[in-house]
Amino acid sequence: MTSPAARNALDLTADLPVPALEDLYRDLHRHPELSGREHRTAARLAERLTEAGYETVDGIGGTGVVGMLRNGDGPTVLLRGDMDALPVAEETGLPYASGTPGVMHACGHDLHVTWLTGAADALAAGRDTWNGTLLVVGQPAEETGEGAAAMVNDGLYKRFPRPDVLLAQHAAPGPAGLYAHSPGLIMSASTDVDIVVHGVGGHGSRPEATVDPVVTAAYIVTRLQTVVSREIAARESAVLTVGRIEAGTRHNIIPSEAHIALNLRTQSAEVRERMLAAIRRIVAGECAAAGCRREPTVTVGGSFPVTVNDADTDRRVAAVHGEVFGAGTVLDFGPVMGSEDFPLLADGGLPYAYWFVTSTPAEVWDAAGSAAGGDLMEQLAAVPSNHSPHFAPDLATVGPGVRTLVSGALEMFAR
């Protein structure tokens, strides 16, 4: 026997205008906007919320949008969708591919806005099934980790009621039709680190008169690969990625500086601090060994927090998703190394649930399975992932992604 939340969600989403939502998705995908510049996307979302009867305010935290629907006494539930795209040149070949050179919705945020819009419409139309206040948030600049904090700092919870609970979801690789929940840690922290190696520049024909920062940077990059493999316990999860290394201007000039950019993924503060200490030690040691005349510069930059679901909230949302979509559709594959700034909307520790919606088209998934010879992990690695220039979610997930938000919200209003 299904719960009232599941029954009502199925009723409210039985006649979703899927073709119109697919058109909205194609339009958003064709017009991607980078973090903090989501003006067109925000305007489209604000227009749809206003038409559905929400009190709508835009320009929060830059380009953030909030729609509020008051519907009597009850809890305040916040649904969030992020809006920004990435500096990625699209290679999908889709007829609705990005029309903006070098910018692409390679992480599915266009799908998130589409799901959010559909859920906002359905919940507004079915307000006789719930009581409380619904906040629908279009968040900017998730990719840079700045948008959630910017909205809170711009008075989000002074202009609108503080929510009792927050819900969000993300498109992910995997066979379309699965919903991944974890009642606790689900995403990792991320930390950016910038390193400058200060050498002594000079002519390429006289390296003995220089201190070559390129060679030193190469040693640093190689040695950094031992931080996780030799300094972090096997039971801990951590990733260190060198995302950028830059030095020099011409073939025959030894530069005076080399720049290295790192990204760390960790699931505990202790491991993060241990990795940062190791980085500083390795960088200082290699620069000393090379005879650099200045200490290296190590700057810890932007970061994302860990995403830790409120266990009770997530279990309730997972249960209603299981009722709505059937046995075998909800799974827990544990925490991933990706990162999110969504927890910063939970200002002061508000409870939240965050889950994944798998979105790889069946034909792409099956082809990857044939190539992988039945190895599931190889199959997953073979399909386009988030941030890939080939990332193209299945449009068959448009309706179900609306249904997940609607059912989750109704379950929270029932508390």
Secondary structure by P-SEA (a helix, b strand, c coil): cccaaaaaaaaaacccaaaaaaaaaaaaaacccccccaaaaaaaaaaaaaaaccccccccccbbbbbbbbccbbbbbbbbbbbbbccccccccccccccccccccccaaaaaaaaaaaaaaaaaaaccccbbbbbbbbcccccccccaaaaaaacccccccccccccccccccccccbbbbbccccbbbbbbbbbbbbbbbcccccccccccaaaaaaaaaaaaccccccccccccccccccccccccccccccccbbbbbbbbbbccaaaaaaaaaaaaaaaaaaaaaacccccbbbbbcccccccccaaaaaaaaaaaaaaacccccccccccccccccccccccccccbbbbbbbbccaaaaaaaaaaacccaaaaaaaccccccccccccccaaaaaaaaaaaaaaaaaac
